[in-house]
Amino acid sequence: MGGASQDFRPLMVFGARRDHAGMVDQGDLLAAVELQAQLGASVRLVEAEALTEAEIREDLILIGGPDGNSLTGRVLERLDGVLSLGFAEHGSSVYDRKSGFAASPRYDDAGDPRVDYGLVIRAANPFAPETAEVVIVAGCGGYGTAAAAEAFDEAEALGGYRHFEALVETTVFRRAHRDTLVREARGIA
């Protein structure tokens, strides 16, 4: 997945996470716009539940974690043992198997998020490892998802490999993510 060739049209897959009005989560939408701009390719938008078995073998961009996007969960299960970063149960935190560090969102006294975390992953698509790739941008919350997409290029450069994983941290201020930081980036086989 790279380059903006005319034939390169990955599937961008959204999950079921919706806001109070039933619309796709704002963080997921911000992530989609950001990734499309960075990758320089037109995408085809699809909901995870509408994918065919043939489509999951294509180049994929998965927006949202396993709780909100069922395909993200399936892909992460298949990449288990390859990745050292992942989500704790219910996406409540990002867990680093190498260090044992768990990055959990922090909230103020009113319950509003102040810090959120996300993951950026680029790997061979485990459903078609010889012919397709998958990019996952997902956060503990919508702010983490948007920040993960924003940090894609930086995480890729820091990881130093075509396939990589990265932990992203972002500060939340006045209902917007700011000061996004790639805390850890590493190549994967």
N, C-alpha and C positions, 0 to 999 in steps of 0.2 A: 504494500500500500504506500505509495509515494508518487510523486510526480503527478502532474495534472494532464494526463493523456485523455484524448477524446473518449477512449473506451473505458476509462476508470470511473465507475459509478458505484461506489460502495453503498450497501444498505445501511442506513442510520436507523437503529432500532431503539424505540422508546418503550418504556414499561407502563405499568398501570398507575404510577404515582401521579396524583392529581391534586390541585389546590382546592380550596373550599368551594369554588364555582364550577368544579368539574373540568377545568382546563389543565393541560399538561403543566406540570410544575415549572415555575419561572426559572429556577436554577437549571433544569433540564433544557429549557429553550435557549437560555444564554449559552450553555455548553454546546448545543447544536450549532448555533450561529458562529461561535468562536472556532470550533473545529472545522467547519466548512471553509471558513476564511483561511485557516492555517494550512489545510490540506490542498486547497486550490482545486477542488473537484466538486462537481455537482453530485448530489446524493439523492437517493430514493428513500423517502421516509416510510417506515413500516412500524406497526405495533408488534411487540414480541409475540403476542398470542395469534397474530395473523400470518406468521411466517410458515412457509412450507419446509419440508425436510431438505429439499434441493436448495432453498435460499439460505439455510444456515451453513451451507458449504461455500458461500461466497465471501468476498471481503466484507467485513462487518465493522460498524462503529456502534458500540453499545453505550447508551446513555443511562446512567443510574445503576445503583447497586442491586444485589440479589433480592432484596425485599421489594423493590419497586419494579424490577425488570427480570422476569423469569429466565430469559435467555442468558443474562449475565450470570445468574446462579448456575445454570447448566455449564457454561463455559468455564467458570471458576472451579467447579467440581472436576472437570476434565483436566484443568491445569494444576490441580492439587499435586504437590510434590515438585512442581517446576517453579512455582512462585514462592517467595518468602514473605510477601505482604498479602494480607487478606482482611476481610471483615469479620469482626466478632459476631456472635449471634445477634440477629435483628439489626445489623448494620450500626450498632450503637457506638462502635469504635473501630479503628483500623489497628490491626495487630501485626507486629513484626516478629516472625518466627525466629529470626536470627538473634535478635537482642532481647526478645521478651517484652519489648516496649508496646504499650497499648496507648494509642492516641485517641482520646475521647473529647468530644465537643465540650466547651465550657459555656456556661450561661450566667447572666447577671441575676440579681435578686428578683427581678420581675419575670424571669424565665425566658428572656430573649437571648438568642445565641450571641456570643462574643467571639468565639473561636470555633472554626469548623475544620474538618480534615477530609481529604479525598485521596483517591488512588488514580494513577494513570498507568495503564498497562498497554503494551504493544507486543503481540506474540503471534506465532503461527496459529491459525484458526484450528483448534483441536478437532473439528469435524472434517477438515480438509487441509492437513498440515503442509502438504506438498504444493498446494495451489492457491491458498488464501491466507489472509491475515485478519487479526481482530484487534481493534483498539477499544479499550474500556476506559471511560471516564465516569467516576462514581464517587459520591461523597457520603458522609454520615448524614448530611442534610443537603438541601438544594444549594447552599452557599459553597459547600465543599465540592459538589459536582461542577458548578460553574468555575470555581478556582482550578480544579483539576484540568478542565479543558483549556483554560487560559495558560496553564503551565506546561502544556503538552510539548511545545518546541524546546523549552528550557530543560524539561525532564529528559527528553530524547538526547539532547546534547550532553547533559551531565552523566547519563547512563553509559554513554560511549558505545552503544551497540544498537543495531537495528531493532532488536527485541529487548525491551527493558520494562522495569516496573519502578514506580516512584510514589513516595508519600508526600502529599502536599498539605500545607497548613495555610489558613487564611484568617485574617481578622475580620470580624463583622462589625460594621459601624453604620448606624442609621439605615438599617435594612439593605446594606450592600456589602459585598466582600471587597476587601482592600488588603494591600500588603501581602500578596500571595508569595509564599516561600516554598521551594522544593527542599524538604528536610532531608530526604534520602532518595537517591536514584542509583539503580544498579542494573547491569545487563543480565539477561536471562538466556539460557541455552535454547 
